[in-house]
Amino acid sequence: QYTEVRAEDFLPGDIILYHGAGGDIEHSGVVLGLPRESTLRIPVVLSKWGRGGEYVHLANRCPYDFSAAKYYRVNT
């Protein structure tokens, strides 16, 4: 079970899902750290890019649409 988290409330370990134009999930990643002012509050995430490798990157620096990204937390 997952609960959606507001973009300003995500924490390390939360999941980021990148949604496409039709609302389908196109990509996912794991939030690694809290955002900093120096990164304009955009988190660093770990994700795998298709057939490519795993990358540590800013959430908006990937081949997927960050504008429709949403964050989720595992219910415990």
N, C-alpha and C positions, 0 to 999 in steps of 0.2 A: 504494500500500500504506500502511495506517495501523496503528499500534500503540496499544492502549489505555494511557493514562497514569493512575496513581493521582491522585485529586483533590488530594492535597497536593503533587504533583510537576509540575503543569502549568506551562507557560512561555508567554510571548507568542508568538503564531503558531500555537499549538495550536488544535484545533477542539473546540468543545463541542457535543454532540448531546443534545437533549432527547427522551427516550423516553416514549411514551404508555403507558397501562395494559396494552396487549397486547404491549408491547415494540417496536412500530414507531417509527421515527424521525419525530417531528413537527416538529422545528425544528433549526436549526444556527446557529452563530455562530463568530466568530474571537476568541480571547483577545487582548486588546490590551496588558495589563500585568499585572505581578505583583500579587497581592493585598496589601493593607495591613491592619494590625491594626484601623485605623479602619473598615474595611469588613467586619470579622469574617472575613477571609481569603476573601471572595467576590470573584472576579475581575470586571474590567470587560471587556465583550465588545462587539463590533460585530455586529449582525444585522439582517436585513430581516424585518419583521412582515407576512406575507401581502401584501395589497394596499397596505399602508401603506408608509411610507418606511423608510430605514435608520436605526437607532438605536444610540447608544452608551449602554450601560446596565449596571448590576450584573447579574450572571448570574441572580440570583433575582428581578429586577424586570422581568418580562415576562409575556405572557399564556400562557406554556408552563410545564409542571410541572418545576421545578428539582430536585425530590426524586429524580428518576430520571435526572438528567443525568450524562453520562460524557464524559471528555476523551480526545482522540486526537492523535497526532503523526504527521506524514508521515515515512515511512522514507526515509532518504537513502543 
